[in-house]
């Protein structure tokens, strides 16, 4: 066949279309919802009854029932201690998606986001109606917002049998594990969202940036093979990351995909559901994870839309592996080059400190701990101080006894710190009572254990010559010359 000039020209332009046009078309077919729309939707449909992360099962029940007119609500079973585990079903489409949250009782960020999403899906007749109708016509969604209500009651990871539900997918010793496996088997979802929280000390590997959100398409075998099921999960995660990089650039990490044969995520992937793990970490200035709650809402809503429109097909598995790995290199506070005394000589050491939460009724207290010391260059501090030339100094307990903790103002506490006192005593009150003072408060003891070595409570001064420059109180750094506002959560000892 002979080609004339016109035919050659047509073929050339056809080549250009396939070479460049298809890539453009693919880019525009991801079906992402605009950032502005996602943010506006969350602001409008935020569930105002939940304002902190330590809510309990009983607080969710009226919130579930208020959606009975728009969702099919079913009690799937009960926990060890008899608390109900409910699902909420919505949508009329063929593609099935299941989302489950709070398998670990103290991992509640995504649960909050799901109730925001329920409000969004229930509404009608507004600017979001096209999104809502797309989801309704294409998806059938099952939500299980609290798998471990007994753990949530005590705000602890494990259930009332002290079993980690995420290691009970096969043996199913726990009734909660039976409920989750039964829901998956009867519903047979094509996609699944496994919603968790992670420690705030996860970072994007080898960077000082917190992993505010971490993701994973779990492996389904030891070989870490990628089949169509797992590949869909990977591509969906790429779409989530695309949204997140606009909001928290550089703060998304990826978990290692080593196969855990007892875990629900790994097995649900193995059983044929494209499974997406979302882990909510930390974000500066967001101790109750309300901003991270918003991030969850936005990426879940966008992912559901992409699943409904098959927009995830615009992404590649290679893009998934471009997401950087998680690290565990963060500390609350790193003090660099502190001069510490040993046998009459001073040695320069870096001191790495973490502050751990302990449950205290509906809230919590914090206890500092020296995690490690020496050369800490492989770690990053959420707060860091170059303490070169500053010397460690112990503090004193103030001799005067106050009646109650309320008799000590923040100003008085700062005055005492500047005078070399790190602790005060009170007559009334109970050990465990909470306060927010920048000083240690003692009731049941006249002594307080502190120090700079590993395992010690980091409570001491840093002095410049004879001048007290900083106080470290239970792991909190206090600049004695220029104190800053910070949230301090302590208990009476």
Order of alpha helices (4+ residues) and beta strands (2+ residues): alpha-alpha-alpha-alpha-beta-beta-beta-alpha-alpha-beta-alpha-alpha-beta-beta-beta-alpha-beta-alpha-beta-alpha-alpha-beta-beta-beta-beta-beta-beta-beta-alpha-beta-beta-beta-beta-beta-beta-beta
